[in-house]
Structure formats: structure tokens, C-alpha cells
Amino acid sequence: MPLPSIDIELSSPQSVNGQSAAYQSLWLLVRLHHAQRLGEVVALDALRGQVTSARTLRMVVSRAFRDFKAWGLRVGWGTDTARDPRFLNAEGRSQGPFWLPATEARRLRLRVDGEAARPAEVADFLGLSVSPRRARASAAADAQASAVQLQDARFWHQLAAAQQAMRQGRWAAPVQGRRDAQAPASALAAMRQAADLAQDDYQRALVTLNEALLWRRLGDDAQARKRLAALQRQRLARQVASHDYLGAMAAIVGAWCSYTARDLPQAQAQLAAMTRDAQQAPLLRHHPQVRFEWSNLWALACRSRALGLAATDASAATQQADEAMAHFGRALAAAFESHAFDAAQHVAANMGMAVWLFDRVGLGVQAAGQARGVDARRHAVQWIAFSEWLCSLADGQGRSAWNAIYLMRIARGDCQPRPGLPLADFAALRPLTPRALAEESADRLIPGLDGPATRGGWAGVAAQHLADHDAGQRRYPGLQLAGLLFEQAWFAAHGRDLRTAATALTRLRTVLPQLVPSDRAYFSDVWNDALPAELLALEPPPRRSARRAAMG
């Protein structure tokens, strides 16, 4: 049953359904109606100077929502305009932004002296149709809000240094480089210096977004979420340049935090909300960086779903796997559209590992020509090799450890020892050597796999990466460090070097507390199941959680 219409008289004295109405509440309602017709939301900043001062904003908003409820209207707030306003958390309501659902907007009947209000009259009521002098002042205010500070280059110099440090892997600790380099010790230190130099709201918001990105790369989701909350407060308080971009990237970082915590439904819900948002949806079509980040993360979530469904629902798993590959392809295209080799190498590695993982659970994908077995492995290695080649083009210092870890996992992929296998039997397993893996893929794009480190096999590759980390040449966050340590332990044990293997596991034990529970569980499982008995006697594995032990 349709809800009744609501008559709103705009001429003084203002009224709703014949009852006297507070001007400020009515102004906000009409402003929401106007914004809804344009596909927009109303920021908290829009109320300043129009109906109230900054000091009374919270009181005006509270009064308006009491009036909306009395008038039988459902008005929403926050960034997700697809939500039902009945289920929103009122705690953050005073920060906005505000919006009116289309079903509610259609109920409003705006009138002036009892007659249907003309658009010009509505604009005049809202202060949008003003004198030339006021129009110039309004335009100047809008220009100031979207202006970029150009009077002092020091902030931009510091921000560029911080972003370069992020690209080079100098996130929270110094990485040794040229002695004459002017770059700061770490991205975190540089970002703090940029924050001290910020002169306007846009610069402060840009620093906050980059801090959130930095903490996510470091694997500290708690700090990332704190910076996202700070950015949300900054964006809700005032409209600034690149307002929609800041919001879109903040939403993606939030989705990354959910994905890292292995909350796939929440991560995909956050990404899906962006496609429905009036401000963010256009960026997904037209902004290559936003499109890359969205597509890459959506693909990773689909990859995880496919792997989880493979044992119980092959049809659904295949659909998710094909969707993952399609979005990896879109992410790769977006990366090349913006000439972002760093982004391209990430998605290339993710895509290659996806092909291999899908094959491991019995899934072939259309994007890889339904390749299986050796053909799937060859296809996967070619993409990972391409990723590593892109890394060498962009900046050797910024190269992550993921490609090496992926290649080592693939190399031992056909070695499935039973838990507690004796060392003699474990050493008889036949993982692929670095040279054999490169030759099998018919690809020479894997920098470093023909260098001195490979003379010690994969254990030497892992040892070289760890030595670079320890010497300050590179800095790997906790999950990559854990991956390198486990691979070193596995391949050292395979070479009967139990001392090196045990040392790696001892160090791995100190890294595990840094990881999220799902990643700790993974390393606990492979430590228990994939290493020889003699090594487990030297370094007993962590206990599995009660839930995982019951599942195993």
C-alpha cells in the first residue's frame, strides 16, 4: 500500500500538512528532495551559513530528524545510500552526509501559496537562485573548497617523497639506498612530516588517506581503520578537492581490511556498495586507479570463494573462478591505462597464483584455456615471471617477496608428504628446481633465478631475500616474512640442513603473533603437516586451534 503524500508549504509561515514547521528542518528536507532529483547527497557542510552556524549543527540535525519522524518520513545518512534508513546506526547521524530515498521523495508535494512550486521558487527557497553578487560569492566559496594549495611546494615535495618510499618498500623502517639520496628514512616518517606541512583540508585528507594505505600495506588493519575513521570525519566536516576520489579510496581500503581479516561477505558488500553510490560509481568507470583497486580486490575475493566452494559445489566454484579471472583482466587493463607498472605487477602475480590454486582444487578457467596440470603450472609461472620482470623495470627496491614465495610454493606443489614423514623419505621428494621451473614455462622473464642465490636451490633464494631484509636492503611485512621463513625451512629440510630449517622455524614462531588468525592457522597447519619428523622434534609446531583440529 503506497504511503500518503505530504504537502509542504514553502511560503511563510512554512507548514507540513497544514501544521507549522520549523524552518531549519523544512529547509533540510527540501534540500534533500532537490539533491535526490540530481542523484546527490547533502554534506553537513551545506548547512553552514544557510540555516545554522557551525556551533549549532548537531542540535539542528537532531531537531530535523525528530521532525522527519513526526512527519512520517524516512531520511538516511552515511555513505551507503542503498541502505534502508530504518536500520542505520543513529550514533553517526550528526556527521552526515544526508539523503532522501526515492520512494520518500516522490511523496513530497512542494507548494507556494497553495500552488505547485515552480523550480525557480524551490531554488529561491533554498538560496540556490540568488543575486549576481551572491552567486559570485557562492562560486568563490565553491572554488575555494575545491582549490589545491599552490603557494608552497614543500608539502607536495614531502608527499612525493613519502609515496616514493611506499613504492620502494620503505614503509615503516629505513631501507638502505644511495648515500646521496634525499628520500626520508621511511614512508611513515615522511608522511608525518607531510602532515605537519599540510595547509588546508584537502592536504590533510590526502595525508590521512595515504596513511591508511600505508598501514594496510604494513598489515596493521587496526591502525588502517583508525586513519579511515579520521578521514571520514574530515570528509564529512567539509567538502574538499577530490572529495569523491577520497571517499572511493577510503571505501576500498576498508574493504581490504575486511578481506585481510577473511571476512569475505563484508569485503564484497563494501565493494558492492560503491557500485550503488552516486558519487563513487562514476569513478569505477572512469578513474583507472579506483577501477584497478576495486577489480583486483573483487577478483581476490572471488578467488577465495572459488577455492572454498571447490570441494562441495564445483559449478559455483567454477563460476567464481571465471569471475575472478575476468576481474583480474579488468584490473590489469586499468593498471596499463594509467601506466602503473607497480599495480600491473601486483595483479599479474595474483592472476598467476590464482590459475595454479584453481588447478590444485580441480578447477580449470576459461581465461587460461581450461589448462590443467603442467599446462596450468606453465601458465601460472609465466604470469608470475611477468610480474617479477615488471618489478625489475619499476624499482628493484620496491620488489615484494610474493613472487619468490609463489614460485617456491609452486615448485614444491607436487610434493605432498604425509604428516611426520621421516627425513630420508622427505629428502627423496622431487620439487622443481629454479632452473627446471623456468625452463618448463619456456620463459626467461624471471630476474634472479639464474643468479648466485639459485646455486643453493630454493633455500638459497629464500636465504637471499631474508638477508636483504635483515641488512635493510628491503623490508618485508609480517606475512611475507613468515612465507619466506617457512619456505626456507621446507627447502633446507629437503636438503637435510636441519640446523638452518630449525633456525627458520624458531624465527617464524616470533613472527606468527603479528598475523591475523587465519594466516596464523595456515602456518600452523603446514608446520604440523608438511615437515619431516626429525625437524618437528627440534622445533615442535604450534598447537592447532580446537576448531581446526576438529576439522582436520
PECOR-V752518 format. One record per backbone hydrogen bond with DSSP energy under -1.0 kcal/mol. NH is the residue of the N-H (numbers start at 1). CO is the residue of the C=O. E is the energy in kcal/mol with one decimal. If there is no record, write none. Layout:
NH/CO/E  NH/CO/E
//
This chain:
6/107/-3.0  8/109/-2.9  9/15/-2.5  10/111/-3.0  15/9/-1.3  16/19/-2.8  17/7/-3.1  19/16/-1.9  21/14/-1.8  26/22/-2.4  27/23/-3.1  28/24/-2.0  29/25/-2.0  30/26/-2.6  31/27/-2.5  32/28/-2.2  33/29/-2.2  34/30/-2.4  35/31/-2.3  36/32/-2.4  37/33/-1.5  39/36/-1.1  40/35/-2.9  42/98/-3.0  46/43/-1.7  47/44/-1.6  49/52/-2.4  51/47/-2.0  52/47/-1.2  60/56/-2.3  61/57/-2.6  62/58/-2.3  63/59/-2.3  64/60/-2.5  65/61/-2.3  66/62/-1.7  67/63/-2.2  68/64/-2.7  69/65/-1.9  70/66/-1.9  71/67/-2.1  72/69/-1.1  73/68/-2.8  76/99/-2.7  78/97/-2.0  81/79/-1.1  83/80/-1.3  87/84/-2.3  88/85/-1.2  92/89/-1.1  93/90/-1.3  95/92/-1.3  96/93/-1.5  98/42/-2.9  99/76/-2.2  105/101/-2.3  106/102/-2.0  107/104/-1.2  108/105/-1.2  109/6/-2.8  111/8/-2.8  112/115/-3.1  115/112/-1.8  117/110/-2.7  122/118/-2.2  123/119/-2.6  124/120/-2.1  125/121/-2.4  126/122/-2.1  128/123/-2.6  129/123/-1.4  135/131/-3.1  136/132/-2.2  137/133/-1.9  138/134/-2.9  139/135/-2.7  140/136/-2.3  141/137/-2.2  142/138/-2.6  143/139/-2.6  144/140/-2.3  145/141/-2.2  146/142/-1.7  157/153/-2.5  158/154/-2.3  159/155/-2.7  160/156/-2.4  161/157/-2.0  162/158/-2.1  163/159/-2.6  164/160/-2.4  165/161/-2.1  166/162/-1.8  167/163/-2.1  168/164/-1.9  169/166/-1.3  170/165/-2.6  171/169/-1.6  176/472/-2.4  181/178/-1.4  187/170/-3.5  188/171/-2.7  190/186/-2.3  191/187/-2.8  192/188/-1.8  193/189/-1.8  194/190/-2.3  195/191/-2.2  196/192/-1.6  197/193/-1.1  204/200/-2.1  205/201/-2.5  206/202/-2.6  207/203/-2.1  208/204/-2.1  209/205/-2.3  210/206/-2.1  211/207/-2.3  212/208/-2.1  213/209/-2.4  214/210/-2.3  215/211/-2.7  216/212/-2.0  217/213/-2.1  218/214/-1.7  219/216/-1.3  220/215/-2.2  221/219/-1.1  224/220/-2.0  225/221/-2.7  226/222/-1.7  227/223/-2.1  228/224/-2.1  229/225/-2.4  230/226/-2.0  231/227/-2.4  232/228/-2.5  233/229/-2.0  234/230/-2.1  235/231/-2.8  236/232/-2.3  237/233/-1.6  238/234/-1.3  243/240/-1.1  246/242/-2.6  247/243/-1.9  248/244/-2.5  249/245/-2.7  250/246/-2.1  251/247/-2.1  252/248/-1.9  253/249/-2.5  254/250/-2.3  255/251/-2.0  256/252/-2.4  257/253/-2.2  258/254/-1.7  259/255/-2.5  260/256/-3.0  261/257/-1.6  262/259/-2.0  263/258/-3.0  264/262/-1.0  267/263/-2.4  268/264/-2.7  269/265/-2.1  270/266/-2.4  271/267/-2.0  272/268/-2.8  273/269/-2.1  281/277/-2.5  284/280/-1.4  286/282/-2.2  287/283/-2.5  291/287/-2.7  292/288/-2.8  293/289/-2.6  294/290/-2.5  295/291/-2.6  296/292/-2.8  297/293/-2.0  298/294/-2.6  299/295/-2.4  300/296/-2.0  301/297/-2.2  302/298/-2.4  303/299/-2.6  304/300/-2.3  305/301/-2.2  306/302/-2.8  307/303/-2.3  308/304/-2.0  309/305/-1.9  310/306/-1.3  312/309/-1.3  313/309/-3.3  317/313/-2.5  318/314/-2.5  319/315/-2.0  320/316/-2.3  321/317/-2.6  322/318/-2.7  323/319/-2.1  324/320/-2.4  325/321/-2.2  326/322/-2.2  327/323/-2.1  328/324/-2.3  329/325/-2.2  330/326/-1.7  331/327/-2.4  332/328/-2.5  333/329/-2.2  334/330/-2.3  335/331/-2.2  336/332/-2.0  337/333/-2.0  338/334/-1.4  340/335/-2.8  341/339/-1.0  344/340/-2.3  345/341/-2.5  346/342/-1.3  347/343/-2.0  348/344/-2.3  349/345/-1.9  350/346/-2.3  351/347/-2.5  352/348/-2.4  353/349/-2.5  354/350/-1.9  355/351/-2.0  356/352/-1.7  357/353/-2.8  358/354/-2.9  359/355/-2.0  360/356/-1.8  361/357/-1.1  362/359/-1.5  363/358/-3.1  368/365/-1.0  369/366/-2.1  370/365/-2.9  371/368/-1.3  375/372/-1.3  377/373/-2.2  378/374/-2.7  379/375/-2.4  380/376/-2.5  381/377/-2.7  382/378/-2.0  383/379/-1.4  384/380/-2.1  385/381/-2.9  386/382/-2.1  387/383/-2.2  388/384/-2.3  389/385/-2.3  390/386/-2.4  391/387/-2.0  392/388/-1.8  393/389/-1.4  394/390/-2.3  395/391/-2.1  399/396/-1.2  405/401/-2.4  406/402/-3.4  407/403/-2.5  408/404/-2.2  409/405/-2.4  410/406/-2.5  411/407/-2.6  412/408/-1.6  413/410/-1.4  415/412/-1.8  421/418/-1.3  426/422/-2.5  427/423/-2.9  429/426/-1.5  432/411/-2.3  437/433/-2.6  438/434/-2.1  439/435/-2.8  440/436/-2.5  441/437/-1.5  443/438/-1.7  449/446/-1.6  451/448/-1.1  454/451/-1.0  455/452/-1.6  456/453/-1.2  457/454/-2.1  461/457/-1.5  462/458/-2.7  463/459/-2.4  464/460/-2.3  465/461/-2.0  466/462/-2.4  467/463/-2.5  468/464/-2.3  469/465/-2.0  470/466/-2.7  471/467/-2.2  472/469/-1.1  473/468/-2.0  474/468/-1.4  481/477/-2.4  482/478/-2.6  483/479/-2.1  484/480/-2.4  485/481/-2.3  486/482/-2.3  487/483/-2.3  488/484/-2.5  489/485/-2.2  490/486/-2.7  491/487/-2.6  492/488/-2.5  493/489/-2.3  494/490/-2.1  495/491/-1.4  496/493/-2.0  497/492/-2.9  498/496/-1.3  501/497/-2.0  502/498/-2.9  503/499/-2.2  504/500/-2.2  505/501/-2.0  506/502/-2.5  507/503/-2.0  508/504/-2.4  509/505/-2.2  511/507/-1.0  512/508/-1.9  514/511/-2.2  515/512/-2.0  520/516/-2.3  521/517/-2.4  522/518/-1.6  523/519/-2.0  524/520/-2.2  525/521/-2.3  526/522/-2.4  527/523/-2.0  528/524/-2.0  529/525/-2.5  530/526/-2.5  533/421/-2.2  536/532/-2.0  537/533/-1.8  538/534/-1.0  539/535/-2.7  549/545/-2.7  550/546/-1.9  551/547/-1.9  552/548/-2.4
//
